[in-house]
Amino acid sequence: MSKIDDLDLKILSELSNDAAVSVPKLSKKININASVVYSRIKRLVRRGFIKKFTIVINDAMNSHSLDEMHHLISERIGRIEGIQKTETFIEMRKTMREILFPTTKSK
C-alpha cells in the first residue's frame, strides 16, 4: 500500500467534508500553496486513494415524485456541461448508520 503523509490526510479530510471546494479555497483553508494542493489531489486520484468526487443531495429539497425526479435529472442535471453520466438510487429506508450517526453539519 502506498504511503500518505499528514498533508494528504488533511486534504482527504477536507475533501470528504466538501468535495466541491475549489483548490484555491482549500489551499487557503489549510495554508498550503494551491499548486501543491492541486498536485497532491491529482496524485491521490492517480494512486487510488480518491475513487470519485460526489455529492449528497438534501432529501428535503429533492423532487416530490418519480416523474419530477426524472425530469430534474434528465432535463436539468444531465444537461450541465461536464456531466458525463448520472446514477440515481432511491433510498427506501435510512440505514442504521445514518440513524445512529446522522451528519448534522451546519455551514
C-alpha positions in Angstrom: 0.0 0.0 0.0 1.3 3.4 -0.9 2.1 5.8 2.0 0.4 9.1 2.6 1.5 11.8 4.8 -0.2 14.3 7.2 -0.8 16.8 4.3 -2.5 14.1 2.2 -4.7 13.2 5.3 -5.6 16.8 5.8 -6.6 17.2 2.1 -8.6 13.9 2.2 -10.4 15.1 5.3 -11.3 18.5 3.8 -12.5 16.9 0.6 -14.6 14.3 2.5 -16.4 17.3 4.1 -16.8 19.2 0.8 -15.7 17.6 -2.4 -16.8 20.7 -4.4 -14.4 23.0 -2.6 -12.1 24.8 -5.0 -8.4 24.3 -4.9 -7.7 28.0 -4.1 -10.2 27.9 -1.2 -8.9 24.6 0.1 -5.3 25.8 -0.1 -6.2 29.0 1.8 -8.0 26.9 4.4 -5.1 24.5 5.1 -2.5 27.2 4.5 -0.7 25.4 1.7 0.2 26.7 -1.8 -2.6 26.0 -4.4 -0.2 24.3 -6.8 0.9 21.9 -4.1 -2.7 21.1 -3.2 -3.6 20.5 -6.8 -0.7 18.2 -7.4 -1.5 16.3 -4.2 -5.1 15.8 -5.2 -4.1 14.6 -8.6 -1.6 12.2 -7.0 -4.2 10.9 -4.6 -6.6 10.2 -7.5 -3.8 8.6 -9.6 -2.8 6.3 -6.7 -6.4 5.3 -6.0 -6.9 7.0 -2.6 -9.7 9.0 -4.2 -12.1 7.0 -6.3 -14.5 9.7 -7.3 -15.9 13.1 -6.3 -19.6 13.0 -5.4 -22.4 14.9 -3.8 -25.1 14.1 -1.3 -28.5 15.6 -2.2 -30.6 17.1 0.5 -33.6 14.8 0.8 -35.9 17.7 1.8 -35.1 19.6 -1.4 -35.4 16.6 -3.7 -38.4 16.1 -6.0 -41.8 15.0 -4.8 -42.5 12.3 -7.3 -40.6 9.9 -9.6 -41.7 11.9 -12.7 -40.4 15.1 -11.1 -37.1 13.4 -10.2 -36.7 12.0 -13.8 -37.3 15.5 -15.2 -34.9 17.1 -12.8 -32.1 14.6 -13.6 -32.6 14.3 -17.3 -33.6 17.8 -18.3 -31.6 19.9 -15.8 -28.7 18.0 -14.2 -28.0 15.8 -17.3 -27.6 18.9 -19.4 -24.9 20.6 -17.3 -21.7 20.9 -19.2 -19.2 18.4 -17.9 -21.7 15.9 -16.7 -20.9 12.6 -18.4 -23.3 10.3 -16.7 -25.6 10.1 -13.7 -26.7 7.2 -11.5 -29.9 7.5 -9.4 -30.7 5.4 -6.3 -33.9 5.6 -4.4 -33.4 5.1 -0.7 -36.4 3.2 0.7 -35.2 3.4 4.3 -32.5 5.1 6.2 -29.6 2.8 7.0 -28.8 2.0 10.7 -25.6 4.0 10.4 -27.5 7.1 9.2 -29.9 6.7 12.1 -27.2 6.3 14.7 -24.7 8.7 13.3 -26.6 11.5 11.4 -24.4 14.1 9.7 -25.7 17.4 11.1 -23.1 19.8 9.8 -24.3 23.4 9.6 -22.5 25.8 7.3 
